[in-house]
């Protein structure tokens, strides 16, 4: 007796990244299930599987992906399983990561915090900023920042 197997569905992901070229200025959020390479300017949040911020790029917004490579400038939070800052990177913002690599010469102004992993839903959540004027009792002892 032959049993019918349920139809299998596959999700295709392109091996070719979506490219924001150096002469392009985008105002708005970018969301992709694949790879994004930014060489131009983005004013908005970026969410993808893999994001590469090229040396000529400037992103003003949050960047969230499984893998983030920064060679250019980012002003905003970066969240990823694997985050790497090349020697030409200029980051002003916090980095949430499972794995972080920073090359000598990279500029980083912000906090780095290890997280377990970025799930398939790579939504960006802001860090809670604590006022330095508060007593140490306002920050939980187990908050390992």
N, CA, C and O of each residue as an XYZ file, in Angstrom:
580
protein
N       0.821     -1.151      0.000
C       0.000      0.000      0.000
C       0.885      1.242      0.000
O       1.816      1.338      0.800
N       0.610      2.172     -0.872
C       1.392      3.393     -0.996
C       0.675      4.500     -0.252
O      -0.501      4.775     -0.493
N       1.393      5.121      0.645
C       0.808      6.230      1.388
C       1.239      7.541      0.758
O       2.380      7.701      0.325
N       0.319      8.453      0.720
C       0.654      9.779      0.200
C       1.381     10.583      1.268
O       0.921     10.710      2.403
N       2.521     11.117      0.877
C       3.270     11.968      1.794
C       2.792     13.398      1.626
O       2.436     13.808      0.521
N       2.780     14.149      2.696
C       2.384     15.553      2.576
C       3.374     16.299      1.687
O       4.564     15.985      1.655
N       2.867     17.275      0.981
C       3.727     18.063      0.096
C       4.752     18.811      0.930
O       4.438     19.351      1.991
N       5.972     18.833      0.439
C       7.048     19.529      1.141
C       7.194     20.924      0.557
O       7.198     21.124     -0.657
N       7.310     21.858      1.448
C       7.530     23.225      0.998
C       8.922     23.652      1.419
O       9.364     23.363      2.531
N       9.594     24.326      0.545
C      10.929     24.817      0.848
C      10.940     26.324      0.691
O      10.271     26.888     -0.175
N      11.708     26.951      1.544
C      11.871     28.383      1.450
C      13.185     28.662      0.755
O      14.247     28.251      1.224
N      13.112     29.352     -0.348
C      14.324     29.662     -1.093
C      14.933     30.948     -0.555
O      14.237     31.930     -0.298
N      16.227     30.917     -0.395
C      16.945     32.128     -0.055
C      17.983     32.348     -1.145
O      18.709     31.433     -1.533
N      18.034     33.548     -1.612
C      18.960     33.887     -2.670
C      20.373     33.971     -2.118
O      20.584     34.462     -1.010
N      21.334     33.494     -2.885
C      22.727     33.615     -2.468
C      23.281     34.988     -2.835
O      24.374     35.351     -2.401
N      22.540     35.746     -3.626
C      22.947     37.081     -4.007
C      22.366     38.088     -3.017
O      21.153     38.120     -2.808
N      23.233     38.920     -2.398
C      22.701     39.879     -1.431
C      21.970     41.031     -2.107
O      22.239     41.362     -3.262
N      21.050     41.630     -1.376
C      20.434     42.877     -1.816
C      21.452     43.970     -1.523
O      21.991     44.032     -0.418
N      21.722     44.829     -2.496
C      22.787     45.818     -2.360
C      22.217     47.225     -2.391
O      21.457     47.585     -3.290
N      22.594     48.007     -1.399
C      22.303     49.437     -1.372
C      23.616     50.100     -1.779
O      24.546     50.183     -0.976
N      23.696     50.572     -3.022
C      24.958     51.085     -3.548
C      25.345     52.418     -2.919
O      24.523     53.067     -2.273
N      26.588     52.822     -3.108
C      27.154     54.009     -2.470
C      26.423     55.294     -2.832
O      26.438     56.242     -2.047
N      25.784     55.352     -3.995
C      25.093     56.571     -4.406
C      23.616     56.582     -4.007
O      22.868     57.460     -4.438
N      23.189     55.610     -3.185
C      21.786     55.504     -2.802
C      21.583     55.923     -1.348
O      22.333     55.512     -0.463
N      20.559     56.746     -1.113
C      20.182     57.200      0.228
C      18.755     56.722      0.470
O      17.831     57.127     -0.236
N      18.576     55.856      1.475
C      17.272     55.280      1.767
C      16.779     55.819      3.106
O      17.500     55.796      4.104
N      15.533     56.308      3.111
C      14.892     56.726      4.346
C      13.747     55.750      4.593
O      12.760     55.740      3.858
N      13.884     54.936      5.624
C      12.892     53.909      5.928
C      13.573     52.637      6.386
O      14.797     52.524      6.327
N      12.787     51.688      6.839
C      13.296     50.424      7.358
C      13.492     49.415      6.242
O      12.745     49.412      5.263
N      14.496     48.557      6.387
C      14.750     47.468      5.442
C      14.564     46.146      6.179
O      15.109     45.953      7.266
N      13.787     45.230      5.579
C      13.570     43.904      6.154
C      13.772     42.888      5.045
O      13.195     43.010      3.964
N      14.611     41.864      5.326
C      14.886     40.838      4.334
C      15.119     39.512      5.040
O      15.587     39.479      6.178
N      14.787     38.416      4.356
C      15.092     37.084      4.871
C      16.459     36.614      4.403
O      16.937     35.567      4.840
N      17.087     37.368      3.527
C      18.372     36.991      2.969
C      19.494     37.862      3.491
O      19.562     38.182      4.678
N      20.378     38.241      2.569
C      21.547     39.032      2.906
C      21.386     40.448      2.368
O      20.812     40.659      1.299
N      21.899     41.411      3.120
C      21.881     42.801      2.689
C      23.293     43.355      2.797
O      23.973     43.176      3.807
N      23.717     44.031      1.737
C      24.996     44.740      1.754
C      24.698     46.211      1.559
O      24.071     46.601      0.574
N      25.152     47.033      2.508
C      24.896     48.472      2.453
C      26.208     49.186      2.167
O      27.182     49.049      2.908
N      26.216     49.949      1.081
C      27.364     50.790      0.761
C      26.964     52.263      0.761
O      27.830     53.137      0.715
N      25.659     52.548      0.810
C      25.146     53.912      0.805
C      24.707     54.342      2.188
O      25.275     53.911      3.192
N      23.682     55.205      2.241
C      23.168     55.727      3.500
C      21.766     55.191      3.783
O      20.913     55.146      2.897
N      21.548     54.792      5.021
C      20.241     54.313      5.463
C      19.845     55.124      6.689
O      20.614     55.231      7.643
N      18.654     55.692      6.663
C      18.072     56.327      7.841
C      16.857     55.493      8.218
O      15.742     55.757      7.769
N      17.087     54.491      9.042
C      16.043     53.564      9.436
C      16.665     52.284      9.950
O      17.886     52.131      9.944
N      15.832     51.374     10.391
C      16.293     50.105     10.949
C      16.486     49.076      9.842
O      15.789     49.098      8.828
N      17.454     48.166     10.056
C      17.720     47.089      9.101
C      17.583     45.769      9.842
O      18.128     45.594     10.932
N      16.840     44.831      9.230
C      16.606     43.516      9.809
C      16.805     42.492      8.701
O      16.164     42.577      7.653
N      17.692     41.523      8.924
C      18.000     40.557      7.885
C      18.680     39.339      8.494
O      18.881     39.268      9.706
N      19.033     38.381      7.638
C      19.788     37.208      8.089
C      21.259     37.571      8.249
O      21.873     37.280      9.275
N      21.820     38.216      7.216
C      23.209     38.657      7.231
C      23.259     40.086      6.723
O      22.658     40.412      5.700
N      23.979     40.936      7.442
C      24.106     42.339      7.042
C      25.579     42.710      7.000
O      26.327     42.455      7.944
N      25.983     43.319      5.884
C      27.330     43.850      5.753
C      27.220     45.351      5.536
O      26.581     45.804      4.586
N      27.841     46.113      6.412
C      27.887     47.560      6.298
C      29.246     47.889      5.693
O      30.271     47.778      6.366
N      29.257     48.295      4.416
C      30.492     48.561      3.697
C      31.223     49.792      4.215
O      30.667     50.577      4.983
N      32.476     49.954      3.788
C      33.331     51.039      4.263
C      32.773     52.420      3.942
O      33.046     53.371      4.674
N      32.000     52.556      2.869
C      31.443     53.856      2.494
C      30.045     54.080      3.053
O      29.448     55.126      2.801
N      29.518     53.139      3.792
C      28.131     53.192      4.280
C      28.006     53.970      5.581
O      28.943     54.062      6.375
N      26.803     54.530      5.769
C      26.435     55.137      7.053
C      24.987     54.766      7.343
O      24.084     55.092      6.573
N      24.780     54.083      8.457
C      23.455     53.663      8.885
C      23.109     54.427     10.153
O      23.866     54.421     11.124
N      21.949     55.089     10.133
C      21.418     55.761     11.312
C      20.147     55.027     11.713
O      19.057     55.354     11.244
N      20.293     54.047     12.571
C      19.179     53.210     12.991
C      19.703     51.905     13.554
O      20.915     51.695     13.610
N      18.818     51.038     13.965
C      19.190     49.750     14.540
C      19.496     48.739     13.446
O      18.883     48.753     12.378
N      20.453     47.861     13.728
C      20.853     46.798     12.805
C      20.684     45.481     13.548
O      21.247     45.298     14.627
N      19.906     44.555     12.972
C      19.631     43.289     13.634
C      19.705     42.150     12.628
O      19.001     42.155     11.619
N      20.576     41.158     12.914
C      20.746     40.016     12.018
C      21.458     38.890     12.761
O      21.972     39.086     13.863
N      21.481     37.714     12.150
C      22.257     36.617     12.711
C      23.743     36.956     12.654
O      24.483     36.714     13.608
N      24.175     37.526     11.512
C      25.570     37.906     11.322
C      25.634     39.349     10.860
O      24.983     39.725      9.885
N      26.420     40.159     11.561
C      26.590     41.572     11.206
C      28.081     41.849     11.072
O      28.861     41.564     11.981
N      28.468     42.410      9.926
C      29.860     42.824      9.694
C      29.840     44.316      9.404
O      29.154     44.766      8.486
N      30.591     45.083     10.185
C      30.603     46.526     10.027
C      31.992     46.974      9.581
O      32.992     46.738     10.260
N      32.024     47.629      8.413
C      33.250     48.245      7.910
C      33.094     49.769      7.871
O      34.087     50.498      7.859
N      31.855     50.243      7.854
C      31.550     51.664      7.763
C      31.028     52.200      9.075
O      31.476     51.783     10.143
N      30.072     53.133      9.004
C      29.561     53.822     10.193
C      28.142     53.371     10.531
O      27.294     53.230      9.650
N      27.900     53.150     11.822
C      26.572     52.828     12.326
C      26.324     53.700     13.553
O      27.126     53.727     14.487
N      25.204     54.409     13.531
C      24.760     55.167     14.687
C      23.450     54.531     15.137
O      22.390     54.811     14.576
N      23.528     53.678     16.147
C      22.355     52.943     16.610
C      22.767     51.594     17.158
O      23.939     51.218     17.106
N      21.801     50.873     17.680
C      22.045     49.568     18.282
C      22.336     48.506     17.225
O      21.713     48.484     16.164
N      23.293     47.622     17.531
C      23.588     46.465     16.686
C      23.276     45.229     17.523
O      23.702     45.115     18.672
N      22.514     44.293     16.917
C      22.150     43.060     17.613
C      22.389     41.902     16.655
O      21.854     41.889     15.547
N      23.204     40.917     17.086
C      23.467     39.775     16.228
C      24.152     38.646     16.963
O      24.795     38.860     17.991
N      24.011     37.437     16.431
C      24.742     36.301     16.996
C      26.233     36.532     16.851
O      26.985     36.417     17.819
N      26.659     36.859     15.637
C      28.060     37.123     15.354
C      28.178     38.550     14.844
O      27.592     38.899     13.819
N      28.926     39.366     15.550
C      29.138     40.755     15.160
C      30.638     40.965     15.022
O      31.409     40.607     15.913
N      31.049     41.549     13.895
C      32.467     41.857     13.717
C      32.620     43.298     13.248
O      31.903     43.763     12.362
N      33.569     43.986     13.863
C      33.891     45.358     13.505
C      35.271     45.362     12.857
O      36.267     45.024     13.496
N      35.321     45.749     11.583
C      36.591     45.845     10.878
C      37.338     47.088     11.343
O      36.770     47.923     12.047
N      38.585     47.217     10.963
C      39.416     48.336     11.401
C      38.873     49.687     10.965
O      39.196     50.705     11.576
N      38.041     49.715      9.905
C      37.470     50.968      9.414
C      36.097     51.276     10.009
O      35.477     52.274      9.642
N      35.620     50.438     10.915
C      34.273     50.602     11.499
C      34.232     51.795     12.452
O      35.189     52.083     13.170
N      33.078     52.480     12.429
C      32.810     53.591     13.340
C      31.405     53.380     13.890
O      30.421     53.639     13.197
N      31.307     52.912     15.129
C      30.015     52.574     15.726
C      29.756     53.456     16.942
O      30.575     53.534     17.858
N      28.605     54.118     16.932
C      28.133     54.872     18.084
C      26.808     54.250     18.496
O      25.760     54.577     17.939
N      26.859     53.357     19.469
C      25.660     52.658     19.912
C      26.040     51.364     20.604
O      27.198     50.948     20.584
N      25.071     50.748     21.202
C      25.289     49.512     21.947
C      25.305     48.314     21.015
O      24.655     48.311     19.970
N      26.069     47.284     21.416
C      26.144     46.040     20.653
C      25.703     44.897     21.556
O      26.280     44.681     22.621
N      24.677     44.163     21.125
C      24.230     42.945     21.794
C      24.662     41.782     20.919
O      24.323     41.752     19.736
N      25.394     40.832     21.458
C      26.038     39.808     20.636
C      26.169     38.489     21.382
O      26.156     38.455     22.613
N      26.293     37.417     20.634
C      26.701     36.132     21.194
C      28.210     35.979     21.006
O      28.898     35.404     21.849
N      28.714     36.510     19.875
C      30.139     36.484     19.566
C      30.516     37.838     18.978
O      29.827     38.342     18.091
N      31.611     38.433     19.467
C      32.021     39.760     19.025
C      33.503     39.768     18.705
O      34.321     39.287     19.490
N      33.848     40.323     17.539
C      35.247     40.487     17.146
C      35.466     41.941     16.749
O      34.716     42.493     15.943
N      36.500     42.559     17.322
C      36.807     43.949     17.028
C      38.260     44.029     16.592
O      39.163     43.686     17.355
N      38.488     44.487     15.354
C      39.843     44.633     14.848
C      40.486     45.901     15.410
O      39.789     46.879     15.681
N      41.807     45.890     15.586
C      42.490     47.110     16.027
C      42.227     48.250     15.041
O      42.311     48.063     13.827
N      41.908     49.430     15.574
C      41.615     50.585     14.736
C      40.138     50.890     14.641
O      39.762     51.995     14.249
N      39.289     49.936     14.992
C      37.839     50.165     14.959
C      37.462     51.136     16.070
O      38.067     51.130     17.142
N      36.454     51.974     15.806
C      35.961     52.942     16.793
C      34.626     52.457     17.309
O      33.731     52.132     16.529
N      34.491     52.407     18.632
C      33.237     51.991     19.259
C      32.958     52.885     20.448
O      33.756     52.970     21.382
N      31.818     53.550     20.401
C      31.356     54.336     21.534
C      29.990     53.785     21.925
O      28.987     54.052     21.263
N      29.964     53.020     23.000
C      28.736     52.371     23.432
C      29.070     51.191     24.313
O      30.231     50.962     24.651
N      28.059     50.452     24.680
C      28.224     49.288     25.542
C      28.123     48.017     24.721
O      27.395     47.962     23.730
N      28.861     46.991     25.143
C      28.761     45.662     24.543
C      28.166     44.736     25.594
O      28.582     44.741     26.753
N      27.189     43.942     25.175
C      26.555     43.011     26.108
C      26.349     41.679     25.416
O      25.807     41.609     24.313
N      26.791     40.618     26.084
C      26.631     39.276     25.526
C      25.211     38.796     25.759
O      24.655     38.952     26.846
N      24.631     38.205     24.714
C      23.311     37.595     24.799
C      23.454     36.142     24.374
O      24.450     35.774     23.751
N      22.483     35.325     24.701
C      22.553     33.907     24.333
C      22.562     33.728     22.826
O      23.472     33.102     22.283
N      21.560     34.272     22.141
C      21.519     34.196     20.687
C      20.376     35.052     20.176
O      19.441     35.384     20.904
N      20.480     35.395     18.918
C      19.404     36.109     18.251
C      18.523     35.048     17.621
O      19.010     34.209     16.864
N      17.233     35.074     17.923
C      16.317     34.087     17.359
C      15.983     34.441     15.925
O      16.429     35.469     15.417
N      15.208     33.605     15.274
C      14.801     33.860     13.889
C      14.063     35.188     13.779
O      14.142     35.865     12.754
N      13.345     35.561     14.837
C      12.681     36.860     14.865
C      13.677     37.859     15.425
O      13.853     37.943     16.641
N      14.320     38.604     14.570
C      15.392     39.496     14.968
C      14.885     40.901     15.250
O      15.434     41.879     14.742
N      13.837     41.001     16.060
C      13.301     42.310     16.381
C      14.270     43.050     17.284
O      14.916     42.451     18.144
N      14.364     44.331     17.085
C      15.293     45.157     17.831
C      14.599     45.673     19.082
O      13.522     46.265     19.005
N      15.220     45.446     20.235
C      14.679     45.958     21.483
C      15.727     46.852     22.122
O      16.894     46.471     22.204
N      15.335     48.026     22.572
C      16.315     48.952     23.137
C      16.829     48.481     24.492
O      16.121     47.809     25.241
N      18.063     48.843     24.790
C      18.619     48.578     26.106
C      18.029     49.564     27.098
O      17.714     50.699     26.739
N      17.882     49.143     28.322
C      17.407     50.049     29.358
C      18.622     50.819     29.860
O      19.601     50.231     30.320
N      18.543     52.141     29.763
C      19.651     52.960     30.232
C      19.393     53.371     31.666
O      18.298     53.815     32.011
N      20.399     53.221     32.488
C      20.286     53.562     33.900
C      20.938     54.915     34.130
O      22.014     55.190     33.599
N      20.288     55.759     34.921
C      20.834     57.055     35.285
C      21.952     56.840     36.291
O      21.770     56.140     37.287
N      23.106     57.437     36.035
C      24.249     57.258     36.923
C      24.010     57.859     38.310
O      24.731     57.523     39.249
N      23.018     58.737     38.462
C      22.728     59.362     39.734
C      21.990     58.462     40.703
O      21.905     58.785     41.887
N      21.451     57.340     40.240
C      20.697     56.428     41.109
C      21.652     55.605     41.941
O      22.805     55.401     41.561
N      21.178     55.137     43.061
C      22.002     54.281     43.907
C      22.148     52.914     43.265
O      21.398     52.564     42.353
N      23.109     52.148     43.738
C      23.354     50.824     43.165
C      22.208     49.876     43.439
O      22.124     48.823     42.806
N      21.303     50.218     44.381
C      20.162     49.359     44.668
C      19.140     49.352     43.543
O      18.314     48.442     43.479
N      19.170     50.349     42.646
C      18.179     50.403     41.571
C      18.507     49.462     40.429
O      17.659     49.210     39.573
N      19.728     48.935     40.402
C      20.128     48.004     39.357
C      20.239     46.626     39.979
O      20.982     46.460     40.946
N      19.520     45.616     39.458
C      19.597     44.276     40.033
C      21.025     43.738     40.006
O      21.747     43.937     39.029
N      21.424     43.069     41.057
C      22.780     42.540     41.164
C      23.089     41.528     40.088
O      24.248     41.385     39.699
N      22.079     40.814     39.588
C      22.298     39.771     38.595
C      22.259     40.327     37.178
O      22.163     39.553     36.226
N      22.330     41.625     37.012
C      22.194     42.236     35.700
C      23.463     42.233     34.873
O      23.482     42.891     33.833
N      24.488     41.563     35.245
C      25.758     41.406     34.520
C      25.835     42.154     33.198
O      25.776     41.526     32.141
N      25.960     43.419     33.222
C      26.066     44.212     31.995
C      27.481     44.315     31.572
O      27.778     44.945     30.557
